[in-house]
Amino acid sequence: MRWDALFDDLESQLRSATTAVQESEIRDRTRIEQSRLTLVQRLLGHVGMPVGVSTTGGRFLSGVLTHVGAGWVTLAVEGRSVIVPLASLQAVRGLGRGGWGSRRRVSTRGSVSGPPSGPCPGTGRRWRCGWRRRRATAG
């Protein structure tokens, strides 16, 4: 009887140690995968969510992330779309552990030197209307 209790205890300790090793390995693999994500990939995982950005020009913008391009992001701030070049980002707040959206793609339309084509989200107006004004407020 004492031997049965001893072997049951040893089996329990082995299961506990195995579970701890597996959990540690999962945490390490998750950390490694997250460290390989680029900023653009992390931003793509947060399209449609509120974020805050600080720019090198000393501005802080808080709004909903609407688009992510190869060199820019677009935020919906107080009913306006604001284009922010990635090069001017100093900090991004509100990013969780999410990452690459499986169906989302980086927009290749437009660049930091020119706006994306098509209508401005929410207004139906062309992007080119007020582009200089939006660009000046972004950074």
Secondary structure, DSSP 8 states (H G I E B T S, - for coil): -HHHHHHHHHHHHHHHHHHHHHHHHHHHHHHHHHHT--HHHHHHTTTTSEEEEEETTS-EEEEEEEEEBSSEEEEEETTEEEEEEGGGEEEEES--S----TT---B-SSBTTB--SSB-TTT-SBTTTTHHHHHHHH-
